[in-house]
Amino acid sequence: MKYLMKHLAKKRIPLFSIAPAIGFTKKEEDHPELQNYLRNVLPEINDITRDNGLILGIHSGDGKTKETRRLIGDITEGSVWHKVSPDRQRTFFQFLAESADGSDEKILFDEIFQYLHRMVRQGAESDEKDFVDNCRQSLTEFKKRPSQRPAAACRMFYDFGFLAVRPFRLKLDLLSENFAKRYYEADFQYIKDLAESLGWI
């Protein structure tokens, strides 16, 4: 980090934030060992970032507990760019999945689920190694579930849910105002919880 900061300064590249690898990804589950690791590595990384007039960026902030977010907020004194995206998408699909049977929302969720299920079955035979691995892991995880009914809380949506947005865009745009309101309220609460745990408010 020190070398990189020195090199970028020589190049006079304007920055406001830098996001180094700090030991976790969007897919990694939170756990106490991760918190201990952050206590060891994050202070020095944050000091280097701050000493160079930058804000520390965390670009895989999804799926982290309040305890981990509070730890990040404390170490950085709230001066952190904590980026999320999949969490908010997963909340959206969860709301669709939990809609009443027979409702437009539940019917749409079932259609999206079947679309993704076909996609991962076909993808499991692809020539792209990483894509194949993710597809096969999604299928294996789904087969192990006690009930193989359509559900948002599965790896398939975790890994590939965003790929359903474009083909279903028109139907998504037609969702009811009531559904949109409920989702926006949940999304706002999620963002508020993030802000509070990171020490922004």
Long-range contacts (C-beta under 8 A, 24 or more apart in sequence): 1-45, 1-48, 1-49, 2-48, 5-48, 5-52, 9-52, 15-54, 16-54, 16-55, 17-54, 17-55, 17-56, 17-57, 17-81, 18-49, 18-54, 18-56, 18-57, 19-56, 19-57, 19-58, 19-59, 19-81, 19-83, 20-45, 22-58, 24-60, 24-64, 25-60, 26-60, 26-62, 26-63, 26-86, 27-63, 27-158, 27-159, 28-63, 29-63, 30-63, 30-64, 30-65, 30-67, 30-68, 34-68, 35-67, 35-68, 35-71, 38-68, 38-71, 38-72, 38-75, 39-71, 39-75, 42-71, 42-72, 42-75, 42-76, 43-75, 46-75, 46-76, 46-79, 50-79, 55-79, 55-80, 55-81, 56-80, 56-81, 57-81, 57-83, 58-82, 58-83, 59-83, 61-194, 62-86, 62-87, 63-87, 66-193, 66-197, 69-194, 69-197, 69-198, 70-197, 70-198, 70-199, 72-198, 73-197, 73-198, 73-199, 73-200, 74-199, 77-199, 78-198, 78-199, 78-200, 80-198, 82-194, 82-198, 84-194, 86-158, 86-161, 86-162, 87-190, 88-187, 88-190, 89-161, 89-162, 90-152, 90-157, 90-158, 90-161, 91-183, 91-186, 91-187, 91-190, 92-183, 92-187, 93-152, 93-157, 93-161, 94-152, 94-153, 95-179, 95-182, 95-183, 95-186, 96-152, 97-150, 97-151, 97-152, 97-153, 98-152, 99-179, 104-174, 104-175, 104-176, 105-175, 105-176, 105-179, 108-168, 108-171, 108-172, 108-175, 109-150, 109-152, 110-150, 111-168, 111-171, 112-161, 112-164, 112-168, 113-150, 113-151, 113-156, 114-150, 115-164, 115-167, 115-168, 116-156, 116-157, 116-160, 116-161, 116-163, 116-164, 117-142, 117-156, 119-160, 119-163, 120-156, 120-160, 134-159, 134-160
